[in-house]
Amino acid sequence: MKVTKRNGNKERKILIGMIVDSQVLGRIASKWESNLFKSTWGNIVGQWCVDFYLEYESAPKHEIESLFESWVSKTHDEESVELIDKFLSGLSEEYEAQAEASNSNYIIDLASEYFNKVKLRSLSESIKGDLIEGEVQSALDRVNTYGQIEMGTGAGVDVLSDQEAIKEAFEEQQESIVEYGGDLGKFFKGAFQRDAFIAFMGPEKRGKTWWLIDVAWRAMSQRRRVAFFEVGDMSQNQIMRRFMTRAIRKPLKPQAYDYPTFIEREEGVPVALVDHDHRKQEKSLGWQSAFKACQKVMKSKIKSEESMLRLSCHPNSSLTVSGMKSILQAWERDGWIPDVIVVDYADILAPPNGIKDTRDQINATWKQLRALSQSQHCLLVTATQADANSYNTNTIGRSNFSEDKRKLAHVTGLVGLNATPEEKENGVTRLNWIVLRESAFSEHQCVHVAGCLAVGNPAIKSTF
């Protein structure tokens, strides 16, 4: 579905969320009052959705059209009929796609802010009317009886009786928004969730950027909106060539390369055995091949004309987390809200203003990245440099942090990228969890992953 400017309307976003997303509708239904939308037609559609949820405990999706037809047969409000018909016609046959792309908690936060703004404007107008009429006590009564809509971030939750909050907690715990296959999928199981903050840690030239591209590419292929911030390690042209290599699945220049076809590891043997298919790229590939490959990806994988991957490139140490938020807000005005934010990489972001100590700057940056993952209700993935000792360490651990150990306190997961010279020669990387909240893990348990950077894919085969 093509993104248009009208998608930026908050009322429209919230109504779409209510129609296609049961989590959004359930939370709004629990706080619903009449006239929470600014428009009459918005309140009509909102009431249909709430009534539907109270009866069936799900979002109406395509059934909204039946609700509309039933209402049309009974109403004489021609203006609302026309507006609702125009709104629903833009959603026809898009309900499932819209549901997959919905960032539920972010829409709930947006709805809370929007509904309270509408209520406050209504309250203000009523109070002004009372004061004009000299009804001071009436104005005071309105103020004393006003109640704000509490839902989303910062809202109070009744732990034992809030059914929607309990349901959301369990649904979110089970949902990964980026999926991997094989043993690597088991390794990452449950880690790539909304509100998570994951970092890859490794020494120089260990493939950190390739892993960030891999997460971004898989998320995009699974119909997640991805915001990729390249903040100085590579130029726009360089990172674009890497993405195009992944799209084409061949080297851009003539070269021989080994593509992994099989991997296994025998008990007690530290190095995984990998079989390769020896391949050769005979000619250089130009932009036409890349563009054709991108069109194929959109048609066969994403199955949408909507942009699922946006790239924003900046010189080294020129972009702050606040700057990232400004860019995301501009994209949101076009109706584009990310499910995944990738930062390549956190160590070279510009420090926040007003903090002079280098270690405190680093800590503040990582705290702000964590807050961004929570406020946007998205998965945020980045990378960080390991210390000098990591070059001579077989498997890196907590002690191999660089610059400030407080980084470890802010992430929900920290993945070590390990490779001996022999493994590097065979295109094998061992991943281990250094930090992982809410799950049991061992720093010494690794998943062995065979990839081929010549085709832009670091994760083709995997085994424990």
N, C-alpha and C positions, 0 to 999 in steps of 0.2 A: 504493500500500500504506500503510495507516494505521500511524503510528509508535506503539508502545506501550512501556510501561516495560521490558518484558522485552528490548527491543532494546538496552538499556543494558548488558547482560551482556557482559563482555569476551570470554568464551569463545565466546559465540554470534556476536559480530561477527567474530571471527577465523575461525571455521568457515565462516560465510557467505562471507567473502573467499576462503577456500581452495576453496569449491565453485564460485564464479562468476567469479573473477578469476585468470587465468593468471599474471599478474605476481606477485601475492601468493603463489600456490601454488608457483611456481617458486623463489622465494626461500626459502620455508619448507621445501620439499622438499630443497633443498641443505644444510639444517642439521637435518633431521629426526632425532629420537631417539624412542624409545618413552616413553610416559607424560609427554609435555610438557603435556597438558591435565590439569586437576585431576580431571575426571570420567572414569569408565571409558568411557561412551558417546562422550564427546568424542574420546578417543584412538582409538576404533574408527572413527569417521567420518573423523578426520584421516588415519589409515593408509590408508583407501580412497582418499582424495584424492591422497595422495603416490604410492601405487602406480599410480593412473590417470595421473598426470603423468609418471612415469618411463617409462610405456609409450607415451603419446600426446603428450606435451609440451603439454598444454592442461588447463584446468580441466574437471571433469566436467559442470558445469551440470546440466541435466535428467537426465543419465545417472546421477546419484547415486541416483535412485530405483531404477534397475535394479540397481545395486550393493547397495542395501538389500534388495531382494527376494531376490537371490541369497544374501545373508548370512542372512536370516531362515530360509530353507529348511534351513540347516545348523546353526543355533545353538539352545541351550536357555536362553539368558539372557533371560528374559521381561522383566525390569526394563529392560534396555538397549533391547530391542525397542520397548517402550512409549515410552521417552524419545526415541529417535531418530525414531520415527514421528510423535510430537508436534512435534518440531523441523522435520522435513521437510515436514509438512503446512502449516506456515506459509510455506513457500517455494514451494509448488506454483504453477506458471505465472508465477512472478515472477523467474525466473533472469536473463533478459535485462535487465529493469528494474534488478535489484540490481547487475548487472555495470556498467551505465551509471553508476550512482550511487556506485560504489566509488571511494574515495580510496586508491589502492593503497599508496603509500608511507607514508601515515599508518597504515594497517592493519598494514603490516610493522613499523613502529616499535612499535605497540601489542602485536603478537605477540612481539617481542623482549623487551619489558618483562614481559609476562605469563609467557612460558615460563621466563625466568630467575627470576621470583618463585616459580613452582611448583617449579623445580629446587632453589632455595635452601631452601624449606620442607621438601622431601623430604630434603635433605642434613642440615638441622638436626635433624629427627626421627631420622634414622639415627645421627647423632653422639651425640644424647642417649641412644639405646639402647645404643650402644657404651660410653659412660661409665658407665651404670648397671651394665653387665655387667663393667666394669673393663677393657674392651678399648681401651686408650689408643692403641696402635699402629694398630689398625683405624680409629679415628676420624681419626688423622693421615693415614693412607693415603687416606681419603675426601676429606680437604681437599686433599691434594696432587694427586689425580687429577681433581678437579672442574674442569670446563670450562664457561664461560658460553656462551650462544647469542649469537653476534655477527652481527647483521644490522640493516639500517636505519641511521638517523642515528648517526654516530660509529663504526660498525663498520669493521674493517679489510677492505680489498678487495685480492685478488691481481689486479693490473691485467692481466696477460697470460693468466691461466688461469681467471678467474671468469666462466664463460659467462653466468650469469644477470645479473651486473652489466653486462656488455657489451651483452646483449640489451636490458636496461632503458634504458641510455643512448640507444640508437638509437630505441627506441619512444617515449620521452618527447620526444626532439628533434622527432619528426614530429607529435605530437599537440597541437592547440590545443583548449582546453576551452571557448572562446567563439569562435564563427565569425561573420564578417560576409560579406555578399555583394558582388559588383561590385568596382570598383577599391579601395574601402575595405577589402574583404577581402584584396586583394593587399597593401595598405599594412600591415595588421595581421598578415599571415601569419607564424605561428610565434611571435608575441610573447606571446599570451595562453596561456601554458603553466602547468602546476603549478610551484610554487617561484618563479614570476616575481613581480616587484614593479614595477608600472607606475604612473606618475603623469601626470596632465594638468596642464599649466602654462599660465596665461593671466592677463590683467588682470581686474579686477572686471567683472562683468556680461558675461562672455564665454561663459557657458553651462556652466561646469565641473560644476555639480551635475546638469544635464541629461545630460551625457555619462556621469557616474557612474551615473545611473539607467538610461541606455541599456545600458551594459555589464551591469548587474545584471539588467535585464529580459530581455535576449537570453540571458544565461546560464541564467536560470530557465526560459525557453521551450525551451532545449535540454537540459532535465532536469538541470541542475546546481544543487546546493544553494548558496544565496547568503545570507551574513550581511551586512546593510547597517547600518552604524553611522552614525547622524546625530548629530554631536557638537557642535552648537550653532549652525550657520549657519541652520538652519530648525527650527521646532517639529514635533512629531509630526503635528499636523493639517495643517501646510503640506506636509510631505513626502508624507503620505498622499494629499493632493489631487493632487499631481504623479503619483504612481503610478496613481491612479484615472483621471487624464486619459489616461495611456498605455494603460490597460486598455480604456477606452471608445473611444479614438481619435477623440474629439471634444472641443471646448472645453466646460468645465463651465458657462460662462455665455454668453448670446447675444452673438455677434460675427461679423464677417466676417473671413476669413483666406485666405491663399494657400497652396495645397498643391502642392509641386513634382512635376512629372510627367516632366521631362526635364532633363538637364544635359550640356553639352559645352564643351570649351575648344579654340579654334583655336590652332595653333602660333604662338607669338610674341605672343599676346594674353593679358595677365595676368589678366583677369577672365573667369570662366566664364559662359556663357550659360545661363539657366535659364528654362524654361517652367513656368507655374503654372496650376493649376485654381482659379478663384476660387469659394470656397465660403462659406456662411453658416450659422451655428448660430442657429436661431430661438428656442430656449427654454433655460431653465436645466435642468441635469440634477442629480438628487438621488442620495442614497445607494443607493436601490433600483436605479437604472440602473448604478451602479458595481458593486454586488454581483452583479447579473446578468451584467455583463461579466466579472467575475472568475471566476464559475462557468464561463462559456464558455471562458475561457483554460485553466482547469484541465482541462476535458473535451477540448478540441480540440487544445491545444498540449502541455500537460504530460502529459495522459492518465494522471493519477494523483490520488488524494485526499491524497497526502502533501504536506506543506508544503515548498515548494522555496525560499521567500523569507521570511526573518525580519528584522524591523526592530527596532533598539534605539536609542532616542533619549535624548540627554543634553544638559544645559545647556552652554553655551560654557565650555571650559577646566575641565570637571569630570571627564572620563574620561581615564584614562591607558591606555597599551598594556597594562599589567598588569591593569587593570580589564576591558579587552576579553577578555583571556585567561580571566579568571574567568567571564565570561558564556559564553564558548565552552565552557568545561569543564562548566558547568551544563547547557548544551544537549546536550553529548556524553553526559551521564548519561541523557538521554532517547533516546539513539541517533541524535542529529542532528549530523553532522559536515559542515562546509561545504567545498565545492569552491572557492568564490570568496568573498573578504572585501572589501567595499567600505567605505571610510572617507571621509565627507564632512565635513570634509576634514582632512588631517594637520596643517596649520598651527594649528588651534584645538584640538588635543588638549591635555590638561593635561600639564605637563612631569613627567619622572620625579623622584621624591623624592631630595633630597640633592645636586642640581646647581644652583648659583646663577647661573652665567653663562648669559645668554639664548641665545647662539650654541651653547654646549655642550649646553643643554637640547634645542634643535632637533636637533642632530646625534644626541644619544642617542635621541630619539624616533624618528627615521628609521632608526637602526640597529636599534631594537627592532621596528619594523614589518617591516624586512627579515628579522629573525630569526623573526618570527611567520609570514611566508610560507614559510620553510624548515621550521620545526618542525611546522606544520600541513600541509605539502605541498600548499598551495593557491595560487591566483592571488590576489594582493592588489593592489587598485586604489584609488588615492586622487587627490587634486588638490592643487595648491599655487599660491599667488599669485605672479605675475610682478612684477618691479620697476616703478618709476615710468616708466622709459624705454620700457617695452613699449607704452605708450599711443601713442607716436609712431613705433613700429617696424613696418615692413610685415610682416616675418617674424621672430619672436623666436628667440633662440639661447641658447647656453650662458651668455653674459654677462648674461642677463636674469633670473637667479635672484634671489630675495628672501632677505634675512637671513643665510643661510649656504650657501655653495657646496658644502659637503660633502653636501648632499642628492643632488647629481648622482652622487656616488660609490656611493650605496647602492641606487639603482634599477637594474633591468635594462632599463628603457625609460622615456624621458621624452618626452611628446607635447606639442608646442606647439599652442595654439589661436589662430588668427590670423584677423582680419577687418578689412578697410578699411571706412570708412563706407558705401561703395557695396555691398560684399559683405554687410554687416550688414543693409542695407535689403532685399536680395534673399534673406535667410535662408541665406547661404552662409558656411561656415567652412572655412578652409584648415588642414589638419593637417600638421605636419612632425615628423620624428624629431629630437630634440635629443640624446638619448642612446639607444643601442640596442646591447646586448651581443650578441655572436655572429653579427651580420649586418652587411653593408655598408650604409651609408646616407649620405645627404647632407642637411645641415640645410636646404638650399635647395630640395629636391624636395618639393613639396606635393601632397596629394590634396585636391581641391575637393569639399566635401560640402554638399548642399542638404538642409535639414531644415525642420520646421514645429513650433515649440515650442507652438503653440496646440493641437496634438494630442499633445504630449509626446514627439515623435520628432525628434532633431537629425540623424539620419542616414538619409535616405530615398533619395537619389540621389547618386552619386559619380563623379568622373572625375579622371584625372591631367592 
